[in-house]
Amino acid sequence: MNPLAITDYTITTALGAGLQANWSRVTAGQSGLRSIDFLDIDDIRTWAGAVAGVDDVVLPPGLESFDCRNNRLAWLALQQDGFRAAAAAAAERYGPERVAVFMGTSTAGIHQTELAYRELDPVTGALPDWYQYPGTHNSYSIAEFTRLALGVSGISSAISTACSSSAKVFASAWRALACGWCDAAVVGGVDSLCLTTLYGFNALQLVSPEPCRPCAPSRSGISIGEAAGFALLQRDPGSSRYALLGYGESSDAYHMSSPHPEGDGAYLAMQAALQQAGIDAAEVDYINLHGTGTPANDAAECCAVTRLFGGDVACSSTKGWTGHTLGAAGIVEAVLCLQSLEHGLAPQTLNTVELDPALGANVLLAPKHAALQVVLSNSFGFGGSNCSLLLGTRP
């Protein structure tokens, strides 16, 4: 199939709501990370990327059963950059039944369950009457909510492969369009802050007590963030400037929480994306690294990058701005790559002032202004679920 047009897109992160709010903070080098202030956490020392105003969001009439932090964040993001109008135009053009929805998430609305368990009946153990699992905690909730919120009725699914979730939705949409199952697809990802991820990653000793510093010699872990993002892919490109050129997926089958030390799975995913697009490694202008800030992940990814691309291609991690948004990382970083293409700017690796000399990759410590044509976005999840997206200007 020819490159797949990306006609509309938006993100909402700790940097702000919408493209302009996010990109202005990136160009100014201003992080969205803050010392953790979520619910009543007082025993974890870390920084996080929280989105302002999520608790104040009110879902539209008829969707009250989906009310939870995750879907509120999704609704906030859907209001930005004219995205709802673009989806409505696609539904009008092709028919609602020909617009598909593919959404990624890792924990969905699990925070609603966490809150419900605080109100267990002490006698019966029953959950409170207000708690509704299907529209909140259920992983499919975000796909169903998005479908209903946009008024489309094509095929829909939720993908939950940890941190590669909302990168893999692009691959699912590509295949669905190639099979003729739809004419347009809304893809995206949403993950919101919750106690499960904060305490879980803390128990694994993977959270940093300071803002994350990917690829630094003394990097000490991740900063968790929350975010929502959406993109509209269409068979008919119209006036679209950018496209999904190819994707690559792989599985390490190595370890539940650690990558292959030489980055074998990452290498295969990046190589597959290049092969599908028919693009040589030398044609890639910039790589948005998965770049979590943990010792093992950064080392494995940089090893894979240098094996495939050598040590010259410009790379950076953008998690110093947004935090690691887990199931939303794929869409957030794909959109940041599209912004890099539009503005001719490869952003620096924020918070990192010195590179680990053992890594070898050309990791940017200062922004690089250049005309970009082809960029690569990496998303690698627990269990070795890897996805790489090649994005670029339309041929």
Buried (B, 14 or more C-beta within 10 A) or exposed (E): EEBBBBBBBBBBBBBBBBBEBBBEBBEEBEBBBBEBEBBEBEEBEBBBBBBEEBEEBEBEEEBEBBBBBBBBBBBBBBBBBEBBEBBBBBBEBBBBEBBBBBBBBBBBBBBBBBBBEEEEEEEEEEBEEEBBEEBBBBBBBBBBBBBBBBEBBBBBBBBBBBBBBBBBBBBBBBEBBEEEBBBBBBBBBBBBBBBBBBBBBBEEEBBBEBBBBBBBEEBBBBBBBBBBBBBBBBBEBEEBBBBBBBBBBBBBEBEEBBBBEBBBBBBBBBBBBBEBBEBEBEBBBBBBBBBBBBBBBBBBBBBBBBBBBEEEBBBBBBBBBBBBBBBBBBBBBBBBBBBBBBBEBBBBBBBBEEBBEEBBBBBBBEBBEEEBBBBBBBBBBBBBBBBBBBBBBBE
